[in-house]
Amino acid sequence: MSEFNTEEPLTSNVRPATDALLTVRIVKSFPYRNVKNTLIKSINLKETTPKQLFDQILNIINTTGGLRPYRNVEYNTIKIYTKAHGTKSMNLVINFDNDQDWIVFCNDELNKVDDEKKTLWDFGIENETELSIFNYNDYLEFKKNPEEKW
């Protein structure tokens, strides 16, 4: 039986909010489960707004060679997939829960969410949080009928 120290802090609590690590899940297709993860290191959660993060993710997609197949999607939404040490969704592509609270940025014409005064920290995003970036209309279609075609 292995022994572990219960006094040792969680890895998500060791890094300060001014130097966080986020995992971003870039969702190209919901039914075909085309998802690519990328890491964003050294992000200041207390000063960065969701719009700034959105622009940074788009820049990563447009400048990283390995993400070339993901450039033909019109991304417009960022949603929390899971928080560090929290429960994960049974769906491997997207978390259908908490749409009202966990969509931190949406540039869709009918469902705008962009509070320029709130930072990522204000939305409850902490170190090692997983976020998803996707097209909102594709998300709504998949949510109506979450059938996978792979």
FENMOGI-V796597 format. One record per run of one state. SS is the DSSP state (h for helix, s for strand, l for the rest). FROM is the first residue (numbers start at 1). TO is the last residue. Records with the same first field share a line. If there is no record, write none. Layout:
SS=FROM-TO ; FROM-TO
//
This chain:
l=1-10 ; 15-16 ; 30-33 ; 44-48 ; 64-64 ; 71-76 ; 83-98 ; 107-112 ; 114-118 ; 120-120 ; 124-129 ; 135-135 ; 145-150
h=11-14 ; 17-19 ; 50-63 ; 65-70 ; 99-102 ; 121-123 ; 136-144
s=20-29 ; 34-43 ; 49-49 ; 77-82 ; 103-106 ; 113-113 ; 119-119 ; 130-134
//
